[in-house]
Amino acid sequence: MLRTADFCNLPAEPNLFVGRESDLDELVHLSRVSRVVTLCGAGGIGKTRLALRLAARIAAEHPDGVCLVELADLEKGELEERVAAALGIADDLPETIGTRRVLLVLDNCEPVIADCAELCRDLLGACPRLTVLATSREPLRMPGETVWRVPPLSLDGEDSEAVRLFTARAAAARPDFELTGETLPLVVELCQALDGLPLAIELAAAMVRVLSVRQLAERLDDRFRLLAGGARTAHARHRTLRAAVDWSYRLLSPQERLLLRRAATFRSCWTLDLAEGVCAGPGLPEEDVLLRLCDLVDKSLVVLDGEVAGQARYRLLETVREYALERLAESGEEVATRHAHLAALARLAAQFKGVLAPESHTSWPVVERFVNLFDGLKAEVGAACDWALASGTPRAALELLTDVRYLLMASGRRLDLAERLDRLLALDAPEVPEGLRGQAMILRGELALAAGDAELATRCVQIGLALCVDAGDAYGEAVGLIMLAQATGDQEPLAGALETARRLGDPILETIAQGTRADFGLRAGRLHEGRRAFEEVLALSERLDNHLGQSYGHVGLAQVARRAGDPAGARLHYEAGL
């Protein structure tokens, strides 16, 4: 027999519930239009606490009972018995619930996810007024299910949910704790480093009883050792940050574990193509990577993070990544996986170089997609270079950097690469071809010029140019001549650069040389020369459908017109360059 009509076994809240106001409003609405709502998210994201708060909010709408059933310690085949016991039912579940208005809260479904899906399907089919609220690290995948991904707490400043939670829990651990102008930026930084995960933030806040906020922030690199002092009354999986992630890891299949470990080599975001290049290998064929990636997204261990250049972008929460890196090191696969990461980035860069090759006749929109793609992968380029330095294998990294030199110069990360490039060039690596070393030296000169050091730029470019000439690298020679002109302010090398670019049939290289010549003419007041060069830039860019080059050409012609006293002509070109 079902327990009394006003039965409700929801526990009292142990402390102040912080944030999630708009989330709760949305979930109340969903619970009224969907009979099964599953709160999904990573371990420690706050699924259980949010579900209990929601259940209490809508309890009055279920007058025949609200029943919480904890499933974390359940084994396969025990689910129906556990639910029946919680409801006080000794007879047939569907028949006893019947038409009663009951809210069933199934917490931590992941150990028995398939059983949960089957039971919910059967109960919802037989009990027309039953509502199910589930929490899980992956969806039930059943008809009629509404999956609601629990987001991290907001991280935008003093009034953010994450900072409010930290402040409340810190004050509970140390009553004299106050958020000050000095500690606020540190708390924001700490909450961001913890991915806005409520469990991690609560564990960190509890540490203010022995550490200052600054000490907490400084020691967060060892987060799993630091955040190991949860409440004794908490479930074992929530007593430490490591236990929370370890719980999820143990529930993965062998292939899912392989993918998670190998994906930890990505420092920031990645695409499916890169995942296939880096993570496929022994135990995980390339054709299975997409399937396992879908599984990890469903299980809230990989985050879908928008799109870049028309491709879905993925990332790991930093807490999950740190854990997976530990597992990768233990597996003995770290060296091979990091080599695969470097090789995959180098292959992608080589594809970009091929797209720019004159014989490819690639449309500019394709080039722009590569530009946008690499702009979203700047952290990965840095990670690949760091591994090349650590392993003493600079060739692939130098090829990567020189193949995407145009992108590096267009990005806001130029200066970050200068030190890495210096160290790569300093390695004793006879396997690096002379022409490649020359192009890398020219790139170093470009970076120096961007930093305002014309003397260093000239020195690097001259060394690189000589190496390219000796190696018979005509492309590198042309690039070096252009950069030599820019670094020294001497226009003479541009004639050789233009001649070589035309001989190679490389319109992009020719456009850059003409653009440099145009800038020289404009700065020197030789308006006729500047106009002719900007017109060449415009013509070449129109032929390539290069929108960026067209804009550059029009803006240059507008400046020429303005200097020549032709405001109407200047306006026309400025408008065309928009």
NURO-976229 format. One record per residue (C-alpha): residue in three letters; x, y, z. Coordinates in nm, 2 decimals, decimal comma, always signed. Example, Ala and Ser with C-alpha at 12.3 -4.5 7.8 and 13.67 -1.06 7.14 Angstrom:
2
REC   residu        u        v        w
REC      ALA    +1,23    -0,45    +0,78
REC      SER    +1,37    -0,11    +0,71
END
This chain:
578
REC   residu        u        v        w
REC      MET    +0,00    +0,00    +0,00
REC      LEU    +0,13    +0,35    -0,08
REC      ARG    +0,23    +0,56    +0,22
REC      THR    -0,01    +0,83    +0,35
REC      ALA    -0,13    +1,09    +0,10
REC      ASP    +0,08    +1,37    +0,24
REC      PHE    +0,40    +1,15    +0,24
REC      CYS    +0,72    +1,34    +0,17
REC      ASN    +1,06    +1,20    +0,25
REC      LEU    +1,27    +1,50    +0,12
REC      PRO    +1,55    +1,58    +0,37
REC      ALA    +1,57    +1,92    +0,53
REC      GLU    +1,83    +2,15    +0,36
REC      PRO    +2,16    +2,14    +0,56
REC      ASN    +2,26    +2,49    +0,48
REC      LEU    +2,16    +2,80    +0,28
REC      PHE    +2,08    +2,72    -0,09
REC      VAL    +2,27    +2,97    -0,30
REC      GLY    +2,19    +3,09    -0,65
REC      ARG    +2,01    +2,89    -0,93
REC      GLU    +1,71    +3,12    -0,91
REC      SER    +1,64    +3,14    -1,28
REC      ASP    +1,73    +2,77    -1,32
REC      LEU    +1,46    +2,68    -1,07
REC      ASP    +1,20    +2,89    -1,25
REC      GLU    +1,28    +2,72    -1,58
REC      LEU    +1,27    +2,37    -1,42
REC      VAL    +0,94    +2,44    -1,25
REC      HIS    +0,79    +2,51    -1,59
REC      LEU    +0,95    +2,20    -1,74
REC      SER    +0,81    +1,98    -1,46
REC      ARG    +0,46    +2,10    -1,56
REC      VAL    +0,50    +2,02    -1,93
REC      SER    +0,71    +1,71    -1,92
REC      ARG    +0,65    +1,40    -1,71
REC      VAL    +1,01    +1,30    -1,68
REC      VAL    +1,28    +1,56    -1,64
REC      THR    +1,65    +1,45    -1,60
REC      LEU    +1,90    +1,68    -1,45
REC      CYS    +2,23    +1,59    -1,61
REC      GLY    +2,58    +1,72    -1,53
REC      ALA    +2,93    +1,65    -1,41
REC      GLY    +3,00    +1,51    -1,07
REC      GLY    +2,99    +1,80    -0,81
REC      ILE    +2,78    +2,03    -1,04
REC      GLY    +2,50    +2,03    -0,78
REC      LYS    +2,24    +1,80    -0,95
REC      THR    +2,11    +1,65    -0,62
REC      ARG    +2,08    +1,98    -0,43
REC      LEU    +1,90    +2,14    -0,73
REC      ALA    +1,66    +1,84    -0,77
REC      LEU    +1,57    +1,85    -0,40
REC      ARG    +1,51    +2,22    -0,41
REC      LEU    +1,29    +2,18    -0,72
REC      ALA    +1,10    +1,89    -0,56
REC      ALA    +1,03    +2,10    -0,25
REC      ARG    +0,91    +2,39    -0,47
REC      ILE    +0,66    +2,17    -0,66
REC      ALA    +0,56    +1,93    -0,38
REC      ALA    +0,22    +2,09    -0,34
REC      GLU    +0,14    +2,00    -0,70
REC      HIS    +0,17    +1,63    -0,61
REC      PRO    -0,07    +1,58    -0,31
REC      ASP    -0,04    +1,20    -0,31
REC      GLY    +0,33    +1,20    -0,22
REC      VAL    +0,68    +1,31    -0,30
REC      CYS    +0,94    +1,03    -0,28
REC      LEU    +1,32    +1,06    -0,30
REC      VAL    +1,50    +0,74    -0,39
REC      GLU    +1,88    +0,73    -0,36
REC      LEU    +2,04    +0,50    -0,62
REC      ALA    +2,41    +0,57    -0,59
REC      ASP    +2,49    +0,24    -0,41
REC      LEU    +2,25    +0,02    -0,61
REC      GLU    +2,34    -0,29    -0,81
REC      LYS    +2,17    -0,40    -1,13
REC      GLY    +1,84    -0,57    -1,07
REC      GLU    +1,77    -0,40    -0,74
REC      LEU    +1,60    -0,08    -0,86
REC      GLU    +1,23    -0,18    -0,85
REC      GLU    +1,27    -0,32    -0,49
REC      ARG    +1,44    +0,00    -0,38
REC      VAL    +1,17    +0,23    -0,53
REC      ALA    +0,89    +0,01    -0,38
REC      ALA    +1,05    +0,02    -0,04
REC      ALA    +1,08    +0,40    -0,05
REC      LEU    +0,72    +0,43    -0,15
REC      GLY    +0,61    +0,18    +0,12
REC      ILE    +0,46    -0,05    -0,15
REC      ALA    +0,46    -0,42    -0,11
REC      ASP    +0,24    -0,49    -0,41
REC      ASP    +0,27    -0,42    -0,78
REC      LEU    +0,42    -0,07    -0,83
REC      PRO    +0,22    +0,05    -1,13
REC      GLU    -0,11    -0,08    -1,00
REC      THR    -0,06    +0,07    -0,65
REC      ILE    +0,05    +0,41    -0,78
REC      GLY    -0,24    +0,40    -1,04
REC      THR    -0,39    +0,75    -1,09
REC      ARG    -0,23    +0,91    -0,78
REC      ARG    -0,04    +1,24    -0,83
REC      VAL    +0,30    +1,14    -0,72
REC      LEU    +0,64    +1,29    -0,77
REC      LEU    +0,92    +1,03    -0,78
REC      VAL    +1,27    +1,17    -0,74
REC      LEU    +1,54    +0,92    -0,86
REC      ASP    +1,88    +1,05    -0,75
REC      ASN    +2,21    +0,93    -0,91
REC      CYS    +2,07    +0,70    -1,17
REC      GLU    +2,40    +0,64    -1,35
REC      PRO    +2,49    +0,30    -1,18
REC      VAL    +2,16    +0,15    -1,30
REC      ILE    +2,08    +0,38    -1,59
REC      ALA    +1,93    +0,11    -1,82
REC      ASP    +1,71    -0,02    -1,54
REC      CYS    +1,59    +0,34    -1,46
REC      ALA    +1,49    +0,40    -1,82
REC      GLU    +1,29    +0,07    -1,83
REC      LEU    +1,12    +0,13    -1,50
REC      CYS    +1,03    +0,49    -1,58
REC      ARG    +0,89    +0,38    -1,92
REC      ASP    +0,67    +0,12    -1,75
REC      LEU    +0,55    +0,34    -1,47
REC      LEU    +0,48    +0,65    -1,68
REC      GLY    +0,28    +0,43    -1,93
REC      ALA    +0,07    +0,28    -1,65
REC      CYS    +0,04    +0,58    -1,41
REC      PRO    -0,10    +0,88    -1,60
REC      ARG    -0,04    +1,13    -1,31
REC      LEU    +0,30    +1,03    -1,21
REC      THR    +0,60    +1,27    -1,26
REC      VAL    +0,96    +1,16    -1,25
REC      LEU    +1,25    +1,39    -1,16
REC      ALA    +1,59    +1,22    -1,22
REC      THR    +1,95    +1,32    -1,16
REC      SER    +2,22    +1,15    -1,36
REC      ARG    +2,55    +1,21    -1,52
REC      GLU    +2,39    +1,09    -1,85
REC      PRO    +2,04    +1,10    -1,99
REC      LEU    +1,80    +0,81    -1,95
REC      ARG    +1,75    +0,81    -2,32
REC      MET    +1,38    +0,72    -2,31
REC      PRO    +1,08    +0,86    -2,50
REC      GLY    +0,93    +1,17    -2,35
REC      GLU    +1,24    +1,26    -2,15
REC      THR    +1,34    +1,62    -2,11
REC      VAL    +1,71    +1,65    -2,05
REC      TRP    +1,82    +1,96    -1,87
REC      ARG    +2,20    +2,01    -1,85
REC      VAL    +2,29    +2,16    -1,51
REC      PRO    +2,54    +2,45    -1,58
REC      PRO    +2,82    +2,55    -1,36
REC      LEU    +2,75    +2,84    -1,13
REC      SER    +2,78    +3,19    -1,29
REC      LEU    +3,13    +3,34    -1,26
REC      ASP    +3,08    +3,71    -1,34
REC      GLY    +3,21    +3,91    -1,05
REC      GLU    +3,11    +3,98    -0,69
REC      ASP    +2,74    +3,91    -0,73
REC      SER    +2,80    +3,58    -0,92
REC      GLU    +2,66    +3,26    -0,79
REC      ALA    +3,00    +3,11    -0,75
REC      VAL    +3,14    +3,40    -0,54
REC      ARG    +2,82    +3,41    -0,33
REC      LEU    +2,85    +3,03    -0,26
REC      PHE    +3,21    +3,06    -0,17
REC      THR    +3,14    +3,35    +0,07
REC      ALA    +2,85    +3,18    +0,24
REC      ARG    +3,05    +2,85    +0,30
REC      ALA    +3,37    +3,03    +0,40
REC      ALA    +3,17    +3,23    +0,66
REC      ALA    +3,03    +2,91    +0,79
REC      ALA    +3,38    +2,76    +0,82
REC      ARG    +3,53    +3,08    +0,97
REC      PRO    +3,26    +3,32    +1,11
REC      ASP    +3,49    +3,63    +1,08
REC      PHE    +3,55    +3,57    +0,71
REC      GLU    +3,46    +3,88    +0,49
REC      LEU    +3,49    +3,94    +0,12
REC      THR    +3,72    +4,25    +0,07
REC      GLY    +3,84    +4,45    -0,22
REC      GLU    +4,17    +4,26    -0,19
REC      THR    +4,02    +3,91    -0,17
REC      LEU    +3,74    +3,95    -0,42
REC      PRO    +3,96    +3,91    -0,73
REC      LEU    +4,13    +3,61    -0,58
REC      VAL    +3,79    +3,45    -0,50
REC      VAL    +3,67    +3,51    -0,86
REC      GLU    +4,00    +3,36    -0,99
REC      LEU    +3,96    +3,06    -0,76
REC      CYS    +3,60    +3,00    -0,86
REC      GLN    +3,69    +3,02    -1,23
REC      ALA    +3,98    +2,78    -1,19
REC      LEU    +3,73    +2,54    -1,02
REC      ASP    +3,50    +2,56    -1,32
REC      GLY    +3,21    +2,70    -1,12
REC      LEU    +3,16    +2,35    -0,97
REC      PRO    +2,97    +2,39    -0,64
REC      LEU    +3,13    +2,08    -0,47
REC      ALA    +3,48    +2,21    -0,55
REC      ILE    +3,39    +2,56    -0,44
REC      GLU    +3,24    +2,43    -0,11
REC      LEU    +3,55    +2,22    -0,04
REC      ALA    +3,78    +2,52    -0,12
REC      ALA    +3,57    +2,75    +0,10
REC      ALA    +3,60    +2,51    +0,39
REC      MET    +3,98    +2,54    +0,38
REC      VAL    +3,96    +2,91    +0,49
REC      ARG    +3,96    +2,77    +0,84
REC      VAL    +4,34    +2,71    +0,79
REC      LEU    +4,45    +2,90    +0,48
REC      SER    +4,41    +3,25    +0,35
REC      VAL    +4,23    +3,30    +0,02
REC      ARG    +4,56    +3,39    -0,14
REC      GLN    +4,71    +3,07    -0,02
REC      LEU    +4,42    +2,88    -0,16
REC      ALA    +4,45    +3,04    -0,50
REC      GLU    +4,83    +2,97    -0,51
REC      ARG    +4,80    +2,61    -0,41
REC      LEU    +4,52    +2,52    -0,65
REC      ASP    +4,75    +2,35    -0,90
REC      ASP    +4,74    +2,06    -0,66
REC      ARG    +4,36    +2,07    -0,63
REC      PHE    +4,30    +1,71    -0,56
REC      ARG    +4,53    +1,70    -0,26
REC      LEU    +4,41    +2,04    -0,14
REC      LEU    +4,04    +1,98    -0,16
REC      ALA    +4,02    +1,66    +0,04
REC      GLY    +3,84    +1,77    +0,35
REC      GLY    +3,47    +1,73    +0,29
REC      ALA    +3,20    +1,67    +0,56
REC      ARG    +3,22    +1,33    +0,73
REC      THR    +2,85    +1,29    +0,69
REC      ALA    +2,87    +1,34    +0,31
REC      HIS    +2,85    +1,04    +0,07
REC      ALA    +3,20    +0,91    +0,01
REC      ARG    +3,20    +1,03    -0,35
REC      HIS    +3,14    +1,39    -0,23
REC      ARG    +3,40    +1,40    +0,05
REC      THR    +3,69    +1,49    -0,18
REC      LEU    +3,71    +1,64    -0,52
REC      ARG    +3,91    +1,34    -0,64
REC      ALA    +3,63    +1,10    -0,52
REC      ALA    +3,37    +1,29    -0,72
REC      VAL    +3,56    +1,26    -1,05
REC      ASP    +3,68    +0,91    -0,97
REC      TRP    +3,32    +0,80    -0,93
REC      SER    +3,24    +0,91    -1,29
REC      TYR    +3,56    +0,75    -1,42
REC      ARG    +3,49    +0,41    -1,27
REC      LEU    +3,15    +0,40    -1,45
REC      LEU    +3,31    +0,45    -1,80
REC      SER    +3,37    +0,17    -2,05
REC      PRO    +3,74    +0,09    -2,14
REC      GLN    +3,71    +0,28    -2,46
REC      GLU    +3,56    +0,58    -2,29
REC      ARG    +3,84    +0,59    -2,04
REC      LEU    +4,10    +0,58    -2,32
REC      LEU    +3,94    +0,87    -2,50
REC      LEU    +3,91    +1,08    -2,18
REC      ARG    +4,27    +1,02    -2,09
REC      ARG    +4,40    +1,10    -2,43
REC      ALA    +4,18    +1,41    -2,47
REC      ALA    +4,34    +1,55    -2,16
REC      THR    +4,64    +1,64    -2,38
REC      PHE    +4,43    +1,92    -2,53
REC      ARG    +4,50    +2,23    -2,33
REC      SER    +4,18    +2,41    -2,42
REC      CYS    +3,94    +2,32    -2,70
REC      TRP    +3,94    +2,07    -2,98
REC      THR    +3,74    +1,95    -3,28
REC      LEU    +3,63    +1,60    -3,39
REC      ASP    +3,90    +1,59    -3,65
REC      LEU    +4,17    +1,66    -3,40
REC      ALA    +4,02    +1,41    -3,15
REC      GLU    +4,04    +1,14    -3,42
REC      GLY    +4,40    +1,23    -3,49
REC      VAL    +4,51    +1,24    -3,13
REC      CYS    +4,30    +0,99    -2,95
REC      ALA    +4,27    +0,71    -3,20
REC      GLY    +4,52    +0,43    -3,14
REC      PRO    +4,56    +0,10    -2,96
REC      GLY    +4,22    +0,00    -2,80
REC      LEU    +4,03    +0,28    -2,98
REC      PRO    +4,00    +0,27    -3,36
REC      GLU    +3,95    +0,60    -3,54
REC      GLU    +3,60    +0,50    -3,65
REC      ASP    +3,49    +0,46    -3,28
REC      VAL    +3,61    +0,80    -3,16
REC      LEU    +3,29    +0,98    -3,25
REC      LEU    +3,07    +0,73    -3,08
REC      ARG    +3,28    +0,74    -2,76
REC      LEU    +3,29    +1,12    -2,78
REC      CYS    +2,91    +1,12    -2,79
REC      ASP    +2,91    +0,90    -2,48
REC      LEU    +3,14    +1,13    -2,29
REC      VAL    +2,93    +1,43    -2,38
REC      ASP    +2,62    +1,25    -2,26
REC      LYS    +2,80    +1,15    -1,94
REC      SER    +2,89    +1,51    -1,87
REC      LEU    +3,26    +1,46    -1,88
REC      VAL    +3,32    +1,64    -2,22
REC      VAL    +3,16    +1,98    -2,27
REC      LEU    +3,02    +2,09    -2,61
REC      ASP    +3,16    +2,45    -2,63
REC      GLY    +3,00    +2,61    -2,93
REC      GLU    +3,14    +2,60    -3,28
REC      VAL    +3,46    +2,72    -3,45
REC      ALA    +3,48    +2,75    -3,83
REC      GLY    +3,17    +2,55    -3,88
REC      GLN    +3,29    +2,26    -3,66
REC      ALA    +3,17    +2,16    -3,31
REC      ARG    +3,42    +2,25    -3,04
REC      TYR    +3,47    +2,04    -2,73
REC      ARG    +3,66    +2,08    -2,40
REC      LEU    +3,71    +1,93    -2,06
REC      LEU    +3,64    +2,10    -1,73
REC      GLU    +3,98    +2,18    -1,58
REC      THR    +3,91    +1,96    -1,28
REC      VAL    +3,83    +1,66    -1,51
REC      ARG    +4,13    +1,74    -1,73
REC      GLU    +4,37    +1,74    -1,43
REC      TYR    +4,23    +1,41    -1,32
REC      ALA    +4,25    +1,26    -1,67
REC      LEU    +4,61    +1,38    -1,70
REC      GLU    +4,70    +1,19    -1,39
REC      ARG    +4,54    +0,88    -1,54
REC      LEU    +4,72    +0,93    -1,87
REC      ALA    +5,06    +0,95    -1,69
REC      GLU    +4,97    +0,63    -1,50
REC      SER    +4,87    +0,45    -1,82
REC      GLY    +5,22    +0,48    -1,98
REC      GLU    +5,06    +0,64    -2,29
REC      GLU    +5,15    +1,00    -2,22
REC      VAL    +5,46    +1,03    -2,45
REC      ALA    +5,28    +0,86    -2,74
REC      THR    +4,97    +1,07    -2,70
REC      ARG    +5,16    +1,40    -2,67
REC      HIS    +5,35    +1,31    -2,99
REC      ALA    +5,02    +1,24    -3,16
REC      HIS    +4,89    +1,58    -3,04
REC      LEU    +5,19    +1,76    -3,19
REC      ALA    +5,16    +1,56    -3,52
REC      ALA    +4,79    +1,63    -3,55
REC      LEU    +4,84    +2,00    -3,52
REC      ALA    +5,13    +1,99    -3,77
REC      ARG    +4,91    +1,80    -4,02
REC      LEU    +4,64    +2,06    -3,98
REC      ALA    +4,89    +2,34    -4,04
REC      ALA    +5,02    +2,16    -4,35
REC      GLN    +4,66    +2,15    -4,48
REC      PHE    +4,65    +2,52    -4,43
REC      LYS    +4,97    +2,57    -4,62
REC      GLY    +4,83    +2,35    -4,90
REC      VAL    +4,52    +2,57    -4,91
REC      LEU    +4,74    +2,87    -4,97
REC      ALA    +4,95    +2,71    -5,24
REC      PRO    +4,90    +2,87    -5,58
REC      GLU    +4,81    +2,54    -5,75
REC      SER    +4,52    +2,47    -5,51
REC      HIS    +4,31    +2,76    -5,65
REC      THR    +4,13    +2,77    -5,31
REC      SER    +3,85    +3,02    -5,26
REC      TRP    +3,91    +3,27    -4,99
REC      PRO    +3,62    +3,16    -4,77
REC      VAL    +3,80    +2,83    -4,73
REC      VAL    +4,11    +3,02    -4,62
REC      GLU    +3,90    +3,22    -4,38
REC      ARG    +3,77    +2,90    -4,22
REC      PHE    +4,12    +2,79    -4,15
REC      VAL    +4,20    +3,13    -4,01
REC      ASN    +3,90    +3,11    -3,77
REC      LEU    +3,98    +2,75    -3,69
REC      PHE    +4,34    +2,82    -3,59
REC      ASP    +4,24    +3,13    -3,40
REC      GLY    +4,03    +2,89    -3,18
REC      LEU    +4,33    +2,66    -3,14
REC      LYS    +4,60    +2,90    -3,02
REC      ALA    +4,63    +2,73    -2,68
REC      GLU    +4,69    +2,39    -2,86
REC      VAL    +4,96    +2,54    -3,08
REC      GLY    +5,13    +2,65    -2,76
REC      ALA    +5,09    +2,31    -2,60
REC      ALA    +5,23    +2,14    -2,91
REC      CYS    +5,54    +2,36    -2,90
REC      ASP    +5,58    +2,30    -2,53
REC      TRP    +5,59    +1,93    -2,59
REC      ALA    +5,84    +1,96    -2,87
REC      LEU    +6,06    +2,15    -2,63
REC      ALA    +6,02    +1,90    -2,35
REC      SER    +6,09    +1,61    -2,58
REC      GLY    +6,37    +1,77    -2,77
REC      THR    +6,19    +1,72    -3,11
REC      PRO    +6,16    +2,07    -3,27
REC      ARG    +6,11    +1,98    -3,63
REC      ALA    +5,74    +1,92    -3,63
REC      ALA    +5,68    +2,23    -3,41
REC      LEU    +5,89    +2,45    -3,64
REC      GLU    +5,69    +2,32    -3,94
REC      LEU    +5,37    +2,39    -3,76
REC      LEU    +5,47    +2,75    -3,68
REC      THR    +5,61    +2,84    -4,02
REC      ASP    +5,31    +2,68    -4,20
REC      VAL    +5,07    +2,91    -4,01
REC      ARG    +5,29    +3,22    -3,99
REC      TYR    +5,01    +3,44    -4,15
REC      LEU    +4,77    +3,32    -3,88
REC      LEU    +5,02    +3,38    -3,60
REC      MET    +5,09    +3,73    -3,71
REC      ALA    +4,71    +3,80    -3,73
REC      SER    +4,64    +3,67    -3,38
REC      GLY    +4,67    +3,84    -3,05
REC      ARG    +4,92    +3,57    -2,93
REC      ARG    +5,22    +3,67    -3,13
REC      LEU    +5,44    +3,77    -2,85
REC      ASP    +5,37    +3,45    -2,64
REC      LEU    +5,54    +3,25    -2,91
REC      ALA    +5,86    +3,44    -2,94
REC      GLU    +6,03    +3,28    -2,63
REC      ARG    +5,91    +2,93    -2,74
REC      LEU    +6,05    +2,99    -3,09
REC      ASP    +6,39    +3,10    -2,95
REC      ARG    +6,41    +2,78    -2,74
REC      LEU    +6,31    +2,56    -3,04
REC      LEU    +6,57    +2,72    -3,26
REC      ALA    +6,83    +2,68    -2,98
REC      LEU    +6,78    +2,30    -2,96
REC      ASP    +7,06    +2,09    -3,11
REC      ALA    +6,86    +1,93    -3,39
REC      PRO    +7,05    +1,84    -3,70
REC      GLU    +6,74    +1,68    -3,85
REC      VAL    +6,58    +2,03    -3,90
REC      PRO    +6,64    +2,12    -4,27
REC      GLU    +6,83    +2,44    -4,35
REC      GLY    +6,53    +2,60    -4,53
REC      LEU    +6,29    +2,53    -4,24
REC      ARG    +6,54    +2,68    -3,99
REC      GLY    +6,57    +2,98    -4,22
REC      GLN    +6,19    +3,03    -4,24
REC      ALA    +6,17    +3,00    -3,86
REC      MET    +6,43    +3,27    -3,82
REC      ILE    +6,24    +3,49    -4,05
REC      LEU    +5,92    +3,43    -3,84
REC      ARG    +6,12    +3,52    -3,53
REC      GLY    +6,21    +3,84    -3,70
REC      GLU    +5,84    +3,91    -3,77
REC      LEU    +5,76    +3,85    -3,40
REC      ALA    +6,04    +4,09    -3,30
REC      LEU    +5,92    +4,36    -3,54
REC      ALA    +5,56    +4,32    -3,40
REC      ALA    +5,71    +4,38    -3,05
REC      GLY    +5,88    +4,70    -3,18
REC      ASP    +6,24    +4,57    -3,19
REC      ALA    +6,35    +4,65    -3,54
REC      GLU    +6,72    +4,58    -3,46
REC      LEU    +6,65    +4,22    -3,35
REC      ALA    +6,40    +4,18    -3,64
REC      THR    +6,67    +4,28    -3,89
REC      ARG    +6,93    +4,05    -3,75
REC      CYS    +6,69    +3,75    -3,74
REC      VAL    +6,56    +3,81    -4,09
REC      GLN    +6,91    +3,85    -4,24
REC      ILE    +7,01    +3,51    -4,08
REC      GLY    +6,70    +3,34    -4,20
REC      LEU    +6,72    +3,49    -4,55
REC      ALA    +7,07    +3,36    -4,59
REC      LEU    +6,97    +3,01    -4,48
REC      CYS    +6,68    +3,01    -4,73
REC      VAL    +6,90    +3,13    -5,02
REC      ASP    +7,16    +2,86    -4,94
REC      ALA    +6,88    +2,59    -4,92
REC      GLY    +6,73    +2,71    -5,25
REC      ASP    +6,40    +2,79    -5,08
REC      ALA    +6,25    +3,05    -5,31
REC      TYR    +5,93    +3,09    -5,11
REC      GLY    +6,13    +3,15    -4,79
REC      GLU    +6,36    +3,39    -4,98
REC      ALA    +6,06    +3,60    -5,09
REC      VAL    +5,92    +3,61    -4,74
REC      GLY    +6,26    +3,71    -4,61
REC      LEU    +6,29    +3,99    -4,86
REC      ILE    +5,95    +4,13    -4,77
REC      MET    +6,04    +4,12    -4,40
REC      LEU    +6,38    +4,27    -4,46
REC      ALA    +6,21    +4,57    -4,63
REC      GLN    +5,97    +4,61    -4,34
REC      ALA    +6,24    +4,58    -4,07
REC      THR    +6,49    +4,81    -4,23
REC      GLY    +6,26    +5,06    -4,40
REC      ASP    +6,45    +5,00    -4,72
REC      GLN    +6,22    +4,94    -5,02
REC      GLU    +6,48    +4,79    -5,24
REC      PRO    +6,43    +4,42    -5,14
REC      LEU    +6,07    +4,44    -5,25
REC      ALA    +6,16    +4,42    -5,62
REC      GLY    +6,32    +4,08    -5,57
REC      ALA    +6,03    +3,96    -5,35
REC      LEU    +5,78    +4,06    -5,62
REC      GLU    +5,98    +3,90    -5,89
REC      THR    +6,00    +3,57    -5,70
REC      ALA    +5,63    +3,58    -5,60
REC      ARG    +5,53    +3,62    -5,97
REC      ARG    +5,77    +3,35    -6,07
REC      LEU    +5,62    +3,11    -5,82
REC      GLY    +5,27    +3,22    -5,93
REC      ASP    +5,18    +3,30    -5,57
REC      PRO    +4,91    +3,57    -5,56
REC      ILE    +4,90    +3,58    -5,18
REC      LEU    +5,27    +3,64    -5,15
REC      GLU    +5,25    +3,90    -5,43
REC      THR    +4,96    +4,07    -5,25
REC      ILE    +5,17    +4,10    -4,93
REC      ALA    +5,47    +4,24    -5,13
REC      GLN    +5,25    +4,50    -5,31
REC      GLY    +5,09    +4,59    -4,98
REC      THR    +5,43    +4,66    -4,83
REC      ARG    +5,53    +4,87    -5,14
REC      ALA    +5,20    +5,06    -5,11
REC      ASP    +5,27    +5,14    -4,74
REC      PHE    +5,62    +5,27    -4,83
REC      GLY    +5,48    +5,50    -5,10
REC      LEU    +5,20    +5,63    -4,87
REC      ARG    +5,44    +5,70    -4,58
REC      ALA    +5,69    +5,88    -4,81
REC      GLY    +5,42    +6,09    -4,97
REC      ARG    +5,47    +5,93    -5,31
REC      LEU    +5,10    +5,91    -5,37
REC      HIS    +5,12    +5,80    -5,73
REC      GLU    +5,33    +5,50    -5,64
REC      GLY    +5,11    +5,42    -5,34
REC      ARG    +4,79    +5,44    -5,55
REC      ARG    +4,93    +5,20    -5,81
REC      ALA    +5,04    +4,95    -5,55
REC      PHE    +4,71    +4,96    -5,36
REC      GLU    +4,53    +4,91    -5,69
REC      GLU    +4,74    +4,60    -5,75
REC      VAL    +4,65    +4,48    -5,40
REC      LEU    +4,28    +4,54    -5,48
REC      ALA    +4,30    +4,36    -5,81
REC      LEU    +4,48    +4,06    -5,67
REC      SER    +4,24    +4,04    -5,38
REC      GLU    +3,94    +4,06    -5,60
REC      ARG    +4,08    +3,77    -5,81
REC      LEU    +4,12    +3,56    -5,50
REC      ASP    +3,78    +3,68    -5,35
REC      ASN    +4,00    +3,78    -5,05
REC      HIS    +3,77    +4,01    -4,85
REC      LEU    +4,04    +4,11    -4,60
REC      GLY    +4,27    +4,21    -4,89
REC      GLN    +4,00    +4,40    -5,07
REC      SER    +3,92    +4,59    -4,75
REC      TYR    +4,29    +4,67    -4,71
REC      GLY    +4,32    +4,79    -5,07
REC      HIS    +4,01    +5,01    -5,04
REC      VAL    +4,13    +5,17    -4,71
REC      GLY    +4,47    +5,23    -4,86
REC      LEU    +4,32    +5,40    -5,17
REC      ALA    +4,10    +5,61    -4,94
REC      GLN    +4,41    +5,73    -4,75
REC      VAL    +4,57    +5,82    -5,08
REC      ALA    +4,26    +6,01    -5,19
REC      ARG    +4,24    +6,19    -4,86
REC      ARG    +4,61    +6,29    -4,88
REC      ALA    +4,55    +6,41    -5,24
REC      GLY    +4,26    +6,64    -5,13
REC      ASP    +3,99    +6,42    -5,27
REC      PRO    +3,74    +6,37    -4,98
REC      ALA    +3,47    +6,23    -5,21
REC      GLY    +3,70    +5,96    -5,35
REC      ALA    +3,82    +5,88    -5,00
REC      ARG    +3,46    +5,84    -4,88
REC      LEU    +3,38    +5,60    -5,16
REC      HIS    +3,68    +5,38    -5,08
REC      TYR    +3,62    +5,39    -4,71
REC      GLU    +3,26    +5,27    -4,76
REC      ALA    +3,37    +5,00    -5,00
REC      GLY    +3,62    +4,88    -4,75
REC      LEU    +3,36    +4,83    -4,47
END
